[in-house]
Each structure stands twice: as structure tokens, then as C-alpha cells.
Amino acid sequence: MPLADTLLRLAEPPAIFDARWSEDILGEMSRTLVRRFAKTPANARYRVAAMRKFFPHALVCGYEPLVSQMGNHPKDRHVLAAALTCKTDYLVTFNLRDFPAMAGDHTAVVGPSAYLKTLWKLDRSAIDVRLREQAAAIGFGVEELLDRLAQSIPAFVELLRSRD
């Protein structure tokens, strides 16, 4: 959950990147919050509603005709189709094995650590500010937040810690 919070904070104005998702992705995320992370259905609905409210331009539409043409794992074809439809530079996922490394002419498939490293190279100070804000918002020190993030994105946290 701290990683999702970090990414969403980086997509808030002034955004470091443009977040994009589809109705199918929001539905899958909601089910995952309940099944895997033991969130209540009400908590999952709240997260989806907040994402829609704060990122009204993030919703990708019109990708459905492409789904059947995707050559990746069938359960993830909707994700790849949405990424290609909005011509995103990066498709960010932990599930790299179900996607080709390059999803299209301009869409690279990367893990969250690699993506955050790319963003950090573009705007280190903004990421530092957002991480401090995130830590303060949840009542943590930055080091405690980094400890939690290290569970899912250790390479990125190692980069942050190595620069000191």
C-alpha cells in the first residue's frame, strides 16, 4: 500500500508523470485490495472513487477492440491494450513475465523500482518532497516510510539511501 500511495502522490499536480488506468484495471485493483490485502469492499470502493475524483483524466477508454489482438498473457491483455491505446511511455507492473519487454513502439514494460529510478533521475527534489509529505501524512519518519517501501521496491530505496 505505501507504493501505491507514493505513485499516486507523484501523479498529483504538479505531476511528475501522468497516471493512466482503465475501468478494467480499477476493477482488478479493487478486487485485489479485498482478496489480497484484506481491505473491506467499502475501503476498495473509497480508493477507486478517490482515484477517479483526483485523476479525472487518467481513465483510458476505447481500448477494448485491441484486447483480443494482444499477444501477452490473456488475463493481462486488457492492461496492455489500455497502455497502447493511450500511447504511454511506460507500463509499470510487478508482473513482468506476462508482458513483452517492449509493448509497442514507444511503450516499455518496467517494474515499479525501475520506473521510480527513472523518475528520480528526472526530478530528484520533487520525489524527495513527495516522500517527506507522504511520511508526514501517515505519521512516519522518512526512514520508516523507506523501510516499508523497501519491502516492494528495494532497488529504488537502495538508490535513495546510497546518495546520502
C-alpha positions as CSV (number, residue, x, y, z in Angstrom):
1,M,0.0,0.0,0.0
2,P,2.8,2.5,0.6
3,L,3.9,2.1,-3.0
4,A,0.5,2.8,-4.4
5,D,0.4,5.9,-2.2
6,T,3.8,7.0,-3.4
7,L,2.9,6.6,-7.1
8,L,-0.4,8.4,-6.7
9,R,1.3,11.3,-4.9
10,L,3.8,11.6,-7.7
11,A,1.0,11.9,-10.2
12,E,-0.7,14.7,-8.2
13,P,-0.2,18.2,-9.5
14,P,2.4,19.3,-10.2
15,A,2.7,15.8,-11.6
16,I,5.9,14.1,-12.3
17,F,4.0,11.6,-14.6
18,D,0.5,11.1,-15.9
19,A,-1.2,8.2,-14.3
20,R,-3.4,6.2,-16.6
21,W,-5.8,3.2,-16.0
22,S,-9.0,1.7,-17.4
23,E,-12.3,0.6,-15.8
24,D,-11.0,-3.0,-16.0
25,I,-7.8,-2.0,-14.2
26,L,-9.7,-0.2,-11.5
27,G,-12.0,-3.3,-11.1
28,E,-9.0,-5.6,-10.9
29,M,-7.3,-3.3,-8.3
30,S,-10.5,-3.2,-6.2
31,R,-10.8,-7.0,-6.2
32,T,-7.1,-7.3,-5.3
33,L,-7.4,-4.9,-2.4
34,V,-10.2,-7.1,-0.9
35,R,-8.7,-10.5,-1.7
36,R,-5.0,-10.0,-1.2
37,F,-4.7,-7.0,1.1
38,A,-7.8,-7.8,3.3
39,K,-9.3,-4.4,2.7
40,T,-13.1,-4.1,3.1
41,P,-15.2,-3.7,-0.1
42,A,-16.0,-0.2,1.2
43,N,-12.3,0.6,1.5
44,A,-11.7,-0.6,-2.0
45,R,-14.7,1.5,-3.4
46,Y,-13.3,4.5,-1.5
47,R,-9.9,4.1,-3.1
48,V,-11.4,3.8,-6.6
49,A,-13.7,6.8,-6.0
50,A,-10.7,8.9,-4.8
51,M,-8.6,7.9,-7.8
52,R,-11.5,8.9,-10.2
53,K,-12.0,12.2,-8.3
54,F,-8.4,13.3,-8.1
55,F,-7.3,12.0,-11.5
56,P,-10.3,12.6,-13.8
57,H,-8.2,12.5,-17.0
58,A,-6.5,9.2,-16.1
59,L,-9.3,6.9,-17.4
60,V,-8.4,5.2,-20.7
61,C,-11.3,4.4,-23.0
62,G,-11.6,2.8,-26.3
63,Y,-9.0,0.1,-25.8
64,E,-11.5,-2.8,-25.9
65,P,-11.2,-3.6,-29.6
66,L,-7.4,-4.2,-29.1
67,V,-7.7,-6.7,-26.3
68,S,-8.1,-9.7,-28.5
69,Q,-5.1,-8.7,-30.6
70,M,-2.6,-8.6,-27.7
71,G,-0.1,-11.4,-27.6
72,N,0.6,-11.4,-23.9
73,H,-1.0,-13.5,-21.2
74,P,-4.8,-13.5,-21.7
75,K,-5.6,-12.2,-18.2
76,D,-3.5,-9.1,-18.8
77,R,-4.3,-8.3,-22.3
78,H,-6.7,-5.5,-21.2
79,V,-3.8,-3.8,-19.4
80,L,-1.5,-3.9,-22.5
81,A,-4.4,-2.8,-24.8
82,A,-5.1,0.2,-22.5
83,A,-1.4,1.2,-22.4
84,L,-1.1,1.1,-26.2
85,T,-4.3,3.0,-26.7
86,C,-3.1,5.9,-24.6
87,K,0.4,5.7,-26.1
88,T,2.0,5.6,-22.7
89,D,5.8,5.6,-22.5
90,Y,5.8,3.1,-19.6
91,L,3.6,0.2,-18.5
92,V,4.5,-0.2,-14.8
93,T,3.9,-3.6,-13.3
94,F,5.4,-6.2,-10.9
95,N,4.1,-8.9,-13.3
96,L,6.8,-8.5,-15.9
97,R,6.6,-12.2,-17.0
98,D,3.2,-11.7,-18.6
99,F,4.2,-8.8,-20.8
100,P,6.7,-8.3,-23.6
101,A,9.6,-6.0,-22.7
102,M,8.6,-3.5,-25.3
103,A,4.8,-3.4,-25.6
104,G,4.8,-1.2,-28.6
105,D,7.0,1.3,-30.5
106,H,7.0,3.7,-27.5
107,T,5.8,1.6,-24.5
108,A,8.4,0.0,-22.3
109,V,7.3,-2.5,-19.6
110,V,9.1,-1.9,-16.4
111,G,8.9,-2.8,-12.7
112,P,8.0,-0.1,-10.2
113,S,11.6,0.2,-8.9
114,A,13.0,0.8,-12.3
115,Y,10.2,3.3,-13.1
116,L,10.8,5.2,-9.9
117,K,14.5,5.3,-10.6
118,T,13.7,6.9,-14.0
119,L,11.5,9.5,-12.4
120,W,14.2,10.2,-9.7
121,K,16.7,10.9,-12.4
122,L,14.3,13.4,-13.9
123,D,13.3,15.2,-10.8
124,R,15.0,14.2,-7.6
125,S,13.9,17.1,-5.5
126,A,10.2,16.6,-6.3
127,I,10.4,12.9,-5.3
128,D,12.2,13.9,-2.1
129,V,9.5,16.4,-1.3
130,R,6.7,13.9,-2.0
131,L,8.2,11.2,0.1
132,R,8.6,13.6,3.0
133,E,4.9,14.7,2.6
134,Q,3.8,11.1,2.4
135,A,5.8,10.2,5.5
136,A,4.3,13.1,7.4
137,A,0.8,12.4,6.2
138,I,0.9,8.9,7.7
139,G,2.8,9.8,10.8
140,F,6.1,8.2,9.9
141,G,9.6,9.4,9.6
142,V,11.1,9.2,6.1
143,E,13.3,6.3,7.2
144,E,10.3,4.3,8.4
145,L,8.5,5.0,5.1
146,L,11.6,3.8,3.2
147,D,11.7,0.7,5.3
148,R,8.1,-0.1,4.3
149,L,8.8,0.8,0.6
150,A,11.8,-1.4,0.6
151,Q,9.6,-4.5,1.0
152,S,8.2,-3.9,-2.5
153,I,10.8,-1.7,-4.3
154,P,14.2,-2.4,-2.7
155,A,16.3,-1.2,-5.6
156,F,14.7,2.2,-5.6
157,V,15.0,2.5,-1.8
158,E,18.7,1.5,-2.1
159,L,19.2,4.2,-4.6
160,L,17.7,6.8,-2.3
161,R,19.7,5.6,0.7
162,S,23.0,5.4,-1.2
163,R,23.0,9.1,-2.3
164,D,23.4,10.3,1.3
